[in-house]
Amino acid sequence: MRITIWNEYRHEQENEEIRQIYPDGIHNAIGDCLKSEHNVTTATLDEPEHGLTDERLNDTDVLIWWGHKAHEEVSDEVVAKVKAHVLQGMGLIVLHSGHFSKIFKSLMGTSCDLKWRESDDTERLWVVDPTHPITESLSSYVELQQEEMYGEHFDIPTPDETVFISWFEGGEVFRSGVTYKRGKGKVFYFRPGHESYPTYYNKEIQQVIKNAVNWAQPLQTPTPQYGNAQALEKTKKN
């Protein structure tokens, strides 16, 4: 498959502590676990058109999105193009604070707000749908020793499927892995991945992303036709 990984790539350039964790950027850390099976390219905020040109989107089967501090810098024109491609069948995987990205909020139609805390909480991601292909090769839960807490209420539409629910040592819970269908495209939101922690080097988190890419890939399904249509059978007027 043709995978594009989009990242703001701001934290890694501006913060030495985060650069030590992801010296080549979060996008390349994620890409490294996918390159053996897929054709992986990356795009970042400060590239022309944020790296998401028409040519790049036309050559993308699944787009992975990580954003945090610069959501408002993403142009509405690029967001509209990405949304159109999702509706036409491109898969979209939104990671961590990408819940506040323009593209995710546009597809959800809600504020996508939540509560949060940075205090090195242990996170336990429970598999709540063991029949789902995104959970393939996982155990019943994934434990992360340090992560940013996200807590309910998460202001999203009722998911088509809830795959993971997180528990945090402070007592909060969160719907950390949810899926949606939008047009012909499939969308997966996956919560872990705060920039201050090496979460994307965790083999189980990598496995989830690998599984999600396979789940979200476009299929050769019928394209709906809208508007005025000619009758397939003889009617009273023809």
Secondary structure, 3 states (H helix, E strand, C coil): CEEEEEECCCHHHHCHHHHHHCCCCHHHHHHHCCCCCCEEEEEECCCHHHHCCHHHHHCCCEEEEECCCCHHHCCHHHHHHHHHHHHCCCEEEEEHHHHHCHHHHHHHCCCCCCEEEEEEEEEEEEECCCCCHHHCCCCCEEEEEEEEEEECCCCCCCCCEEEEEEEECCCCEEEEEEEEEECCEEEEEECCCCCCCCHHHCHHHHHHHHHHHHHHCCCCCCCCCCCCCCCCCCCCCC
